[in-house]
């Protein structure tokens, strides 16, 4: 079962040992532009706030996610198929970005698989907010983080209610 949350198609996936959330959005930008926003460090760091990401888009390459204040988390690039697939780990979680052309627009699907089932609503809300920021960046608008936390608390609560209802 899929839900529509403010223009984002959301699906809770429980087909493996760890839960996943699939988030789908359409952006009015070509695939090449969205791809650059996922794999070019200056583009990634223009919208992915409040942290910064160091990456080389090559399978096996290390990634570093740095929070304000200097705390870091490791990651590793798992797969790259330009301009359609980018997958990597972030700590114990896995993210897979798939892009496809839809006319002159791009359909983006993000599958985030989390190690901690209790973290699924937070992850979904954080990525929902992040996809909003990506949309702002692609549209040339100022990228303004939703607050000090990448997952706005009200959105986390909304996802908890929605995902709990979907599981029932």
C-alpha positions in Angstrom: 0.0 0.0 0.0 1.3 3.5 -0.9 0.4 6.8 0.6 0.6 10.3 -0.8 2.2 12.7 1.6 2.2 16.2 0.2 3.1 15.1 -3.4 5.5 12.4 -2.2 4.4 8.8 -2.9 5.5 6.8 0.2 5.6 3.0 0.5 6.6 1.1 3.6 8.5 -2.0 2.6 8.9 -5.0 4.8 10.1 -7.6 2.3 13.5 -8.1 4.0 14.9 -8.3 7.5 15.2 -4.5 7.8 12.4 -2.1 7.1 12.6 0.3 4.2 10.7 3.3 3.0 10.3 4.2 -0.7 9.8 7.8 -1.5 8.9 8.9 -5.0 8.8 12.4 -6.4 8.8 14.0 -9.8 11.0 17.1 -10.4 10.6 19.5 -13.3 14.2 19.1 -14.2 16.1 16.8 -16.6 17.7 13.6 -15.3 21.2 15.0 -15.8 20.5 18.0 -13.5 19.1 15.8 -10.7 21.9 13.3 -11.1 24.5 16.1 -10.5 22.6 17.0 -7.3 23.2 13.4 -6.0 26.8 12.8 -7.0 28.7 16.1 -7.3 29.8 17.2 -3.9 29.3 20.9 -4.4 25.7 20.2 -5.7 25.0 17.7 -2.9 26.1 20.1 -0.2 24.1 23.0 -1.7 20.8 21.2 -0.7 21.7 18.6 1.8 21.7 20.6 5.0 22.6 20.9 7.8 25.3 18.4 7.2 28.0 18.1 4.5 29.0 15.1 2.5 32.3 14.0 1.1 32.1 11.5 -1.8 33.6 10.2 -4.9 30.9 8.5 -7.0 32.8 5.2 -7.6 31.8 1.8 -6.2 33.8 1.0 -3.1 34.7 4.6 -2.4 34.4 5.9 1.1 31.9 8.6 2.0 31.9 10.9 5.0 28.8 12.6 6.5 29.7 15.5 8.8 27.2 17.1 11.1 27.4 20.7 12.4 29.8 20.6 15.3 32.1 18.1 13.6 30.6 14.6 14.4 31.1 12.3 11.4 29.5 9.1 10.2 31.0 6.7 7.6 29.5 5.5 4.4 30.5 3.6 1.3 29.4 3.8 -2.3 27.8 0.5 -3.3 26.7 1.1 -6.9 26.8 3.8 -9.6 25.1 3.7 -13.0 25.1 7.2 -14.3 22.7 8.9 -14.6 20.2 6.4 -13.2 21.4 4.7 -10.0 23.4 5.7 -7.0 23.5 3.5 -3.9 25.5 3.8 -0.7 25.6 3.0 3.0 25.4 5.7 5.7 26.4 4.1 8.9 24.2 1.0 9.2 21.6 2.3 6.8 21.4 1.9 3.0 20.2 4.4 0.5 19.4 3.8 -3.2 18.5 6.6 -5.6 16.9 5.7 -8.9 16.2 8.3 -11.6 14.2 8.0 -14.8 13.1 10.4 -17.4 9.5 11.5 -17.6 9.4 13.8 -20.6 11.6 16.7 -19.7 11.1 15.9 -16.0 12.7 13.3 -13.6 11.0 10.7 -11.5 13.2 10.1 -8.5 12.8 7.1 -6.2 14.7 6.9 -2.9 14.7 3.6 -1.1 16.1 4.0 2.4 16.6 0.8 4.4 17.2 1.3 8.1 18.9 -0.9 10.7 16.6 0.3 13.5 12.9 -0.3 12.9 12.1 2.4 15.4 13.9 4.9 13.2 11.8 4.4 10.1 9.4 7.3 10.6 12.3 9.7 11.5 14.2 8.6 8.4 11.1 9.0 6.2 10.4 12.4 7.6 14.0 13.5 7.2 14.2 12.4 3.6 10.8 13.9 2.8 12.2 17.3 4.1 15.4 16.7 2.2 13.5 16.0 -1.0 11.8 19.4 -0.5 15.2 21.0 -0.2 16.4 19.2 -3.4 13.3 20.6 -5.2 14.2 24.1 -4.0 17.8 23.8 -5.2 16.7 22.4 -8.6 14.2 25.3 -9.0 16.9 27.9 -8.1 15.2 28.9 -4.9 17.0 29.5 -1.6 17.5 26.3 0.3 16.3 26.9 3.9 16.5 24.0 6.3 13.3 23.2 8.1 14.9 23.8 11.5 17.8 22.5 13.7 16.7 18.9 13.1 16.8 17.5 9.5 13.5 15.6 10.3 10.9 18.2 11.5 9.2 16.8 14.6 5.7 17.4 13.3 6.5 15.5 10.1 8.1 12.7 12.1 4.8 12.4 14.1 2.8 12.5 10.9 4.9 9.7 9.4 4.6 7.6 12.6 0.8 7.8 12.4 0.8 7.0 8.7 3.3 4.2 8.8 1.7 2.6 11.9 -1.7 2.7 10.1 -0.1 1.1 7.0 1.4 -1.7 9.0 -2.0 -2.5 10.6 
